Amino acid sequence: MPDPVSNSKYADRYRVGAGKKILLKEWVTDDKDKPVTREQGEDILKADILKLSEIQEKLYASNRYSVLIVFQAMDAGGKDSAIKHVMSGLNPQGVTVTSFKIPTHQELEHDFLWRHYIVLPARGMVGIFNRSHYENVLVTRVHPEYILNEKLPDIRAVSDIGHAFWENRFKQINHFEKTLADSGTVILKFFLHVSKKEQKKRFLERIEDPAKNWKFSSGDLKERSLWKDYRKAYEDMLENTSGSHAPWFVVPADDKWFTRYVIANIIVHELSRLDLGYPKLSEQQHQDLEDSKKLLTGESDSPTDNND
């Protein structure tokens, strides 16, 4: 079986280069060149989940970095499934998962990054954004009328929202992420690239399976009819917001087991590059440990001690 770490080529294979022109039709939704079978991939995923658990413990102990993992996708792209499986081995005490929906009235009274900023992971913690600040250049790009809800001083009508507006918003996001990265936050962003054909299949499954009915709404079809608009919005987003400090990875999402396998592999590969370890103790601290050990080993183990 392949070594889980040896397939780190995925980090380069699916990484979006800074400033690279992106045409999503040139990026596969189902990689036919899979180096492992499904059974092998699932075994490697289990191994990577264990590695993530080990990395998380050192991340918390070293208390120098935080990790922010962003998931974006078209509807039915498999974000929830990927989070559930890939992050299953993490200690819940050290992880926060935030799903961003339509902004509330309170959130709209602040700048568009505010609601994201207040839930960022602290040092030693892992934060996961299920949808994210990128909704502000995706959904709003396709539905620019939503921008009017932000009550921006210079935007009074949709006609005021032009190319310069989106360029500026990309810059704001890049500055936001650069500030986080400079402060020790490792940012990894995944676009789960699902095909329109596979989305149709998953929508039908949600309609036909009573246990999945709640996942589907008629509004999903309205958004599906805007597929090309969303694809163009994603292309512009990927072109303008992928950098060495906060890279985007376009992961094939038609085959869920492979998607999870790739995501876990990339996360393990990227986080393994950090200088993580357990804190080094001073001579005095080592001496304190030895003194504490002597006190404990010198205690009586009499059953009556339990009654103290």
N, C-alpha and C positions, 0 to 999 in steps of 0.2 A: 504493500500500500504506500502511496506517496507520502512523504513527510509533510505534515500540515504547513510547515513554514517554507518549504521549498517552492510552493506555488505563489510566492510573493510577486510573481510577474503580473498578477492581476492588478496590483496597485498601479502599475505603469500601463497595462493594457486598457484599462477603463478610465484612467485619469484624463481630465480635460486640461489641456495645456493652457497656460495663461495667454489670453489674447488670441487663441486659436479660433478660426472660423468653424462654426458648428452647423452641420446639416444632419438632423437626427435620422433621416432616412439612410444615412451612411453608417449609423451605429446599430448593431444587431440587437434585436429584442429576444432572440433565442440563439445563443452561441452554439453552433454545430460542432465546434472544435473543443469539445469538453474532454479534459485530460483524465477524467475519472468517471466511473459508472455512478448511478444514483446511490447504490449501496455504499460504495467507497466514499462518495461525497458526504453522505450522512454520518459516516464514522469519523471522517476528518472534522466535520462540523462539531461533533461531540468533543473532540480533542481541543479544538479551538475555543470552545465554550469554557473548558477547564483552564485554558491559558488565559482567557479574559478574566476569569475569577482570580487567578494569581496576580495578574497585572493590576486589577482593581485594588487588591489588598496592599500592594506596594505603592500604588497611587495615593491611597489614603494615608499610609504610614509616612511617606516622604513629605506629603502636604506642600508640594511645590507647583503642581500642575492641576488643572481641571480639564475635563473632556466634554466637548459639545458635539453631539452627533445629530445631524439634520437629515430628515427623510422627506422627500418630495416625490410626487407621482401623479399621473392621471388617476381618475377615479378607478377603483378596483385594481390598482397597481400592485397591491400586496404589502403596503407599509405596515399595517397592524400585524400581519403574519410574520414579517421579518423581525419586527421588534420583539414579538412574543418568543420566537424561537432563538434568535441570535443572543438576546440578552437574558435568557432563562437562567444562566448560571451566576449572574451578578447578585451581590448582596443588596436586597431592597433598601437597606438603610443608607446606602451610598449612591442611590440612583433616583432621579426624578424624570418622569415622562410627562411632557406637556403637549396636549393636542390643541391647536389653535383653530377656533371656529370664527364665525362672523364677529367682528369687534363689537363689544358692548358699548353702551352710551358712555360709561366712565372711561373706557379705553380710547374712545374717539375724542375725548377731551384732552388727550396728550398726543405727543408726536407718535408716528407709526411704529417706532422701535421701542417705545416705553413698555408695552406689555410683554415684550420679549426680554428686555433688559432685567426686569424685576424677577424673572424666574431662571436666570443664568446659574449654572452650577458653581458652588464655592470651591475653593482649593480642596483637592482630594476627592472631589465628587464627579459623577458622570451625569450629564444632562442630555436628554433625548427630546428633540423637537419633532413631533408628528405633524407635519406641515409646519410652517415657520414664518419668519419675517419675509420670506420670498413670496408669500401670497400677495405681498404688496407690489410685486412687479409681475405677477402671473394672473390671478383672478382680476385684479384691478386693471391690468393691461387689456384683458379681453372685455371687461365691463368697466370702462373708464368713468362711468357715471358714479361708481362707488367712491371715487376719490372726492366727490363733492361732499360726502358725509364727514370728511376730515376738516372741512371749513378752513382751508388754507387761505391766507390773505390774498394771494395773487391768482387764485383759481376760483372763478365765479361761475364758469360754464365748462362743459366738456370741450368746447372749442379752444379753451385756454390750455388744454393738456396736449402738448406737442412733444417732439423728439427730445428737446432740451430738458423737459420735465423728467423723462425716464432716464436720461443720461445722468442727471443730478441724483436721482434716487439710487441708481447703481453706485455712484460715488459715495453716497451716505452709507449704504450697506457695506461697501468695501472698507470705509473708514471705521465703522463699527466693529467689523471683524478683525481689522488690523490692530485696533486698540486691545481687543480681547486677547489676540495671539501674543502681543507684546507683554501682556500681563500674565502669561502662562497658561492660557486656555488653548488646548489642542482642538482644532475644528476639523471635522470630517463630514462631508456633505454627499449624500447619495440620492441620485435621481434614478428611480426604478423605472426603467424604460420598457413599457408594455405596449404591445401592438394593438391596433384597433380591433383586429380579429379576436384576440385573446380577451380584450375587455368585453366584447359582445358575449363571448362564451361565459364569462364570470357573471355578467349581468343576468343572463338567462338562468344560471345556477341559483342566483339569489331570488329570482322570481319563482322558480319551480320548487325550491327547498323551503318549507315553512320555517325552519330554524334560521334561515338567512333572509327572510322577507324584510326584516327590520333594517337590513343594510341597504335596501334599494328604495329610491323614490323617483317619481316621474321627472323630477328636476334633473336627475342624472342624465336622462336622454337629451334634455335641452343642452346641457353642457357637452354631451357627446357630439351633438350636431355642430359644435364649434371646434372640433378636433384640430383643424388646420390652424385656427387662430391660437389655440393653446400651444400647439407645436412651435409656432413662430415665437411666441412669448418665451417658451422654454429655451429655444435656441439663443435668443438675445440675452437671456439671463445667464446661461452657461458661458457664453462668450465674454460677458462683461464682469463676472464675479468669481471666476476660478483663479486662484493664485497659490503660490507655494505655502502661504500661511493659512489658507482655507480652501483646499482643493475640492473640486467636484469630481465625483465618479459616476459615470453613466453605466449602470449595471443592467444587463439583460434580465427582464422580469417576466417573460412568458412561462418559464419553468421555475416554479417556486423553490424547489429544493436547491437548484443551482444558484438562484439569487441569494439564498441564505448562506450557502457555502462560500460564495464570492465575498459577500459583505463581511462575514466573520473573518475570512482570510485577510482582507484588506485592513480591518481594524486591528487585528493582532499584529500584522506586519508594521503598521504605522506606529502603534503604541510601543512596540518592542524597541523602537529606535530611541525612546526616551531614556534619560538617565534616572531610572527608578531604583529604589532600594530602601532597606530599612534604616532608620536613623542610627548613626554611630554614637555609641555611649562614651561619655568622658570617663577618666580614671575614677573619679568620685562616684559616678553612677554605677560602674562595675563593682566598686567596693560596697556600695549600698546593696547591690544584688547579692553579693556574697554574704553580707551580714544578715540579710533577710532570709537567705537559704539556711543559715545556721540556726536562726530563731525557729524556723518552721520545722527543720529536721530534729530539733531538740524538744519539740512539743510532745506531750504524751498522747498516744492514740487510744487511750482508755475509752470504752463506750460511755462512761459517765460524762465525758467531755461534751457529749451531745446535749446534755441537760443544762449546760452553763448558759 
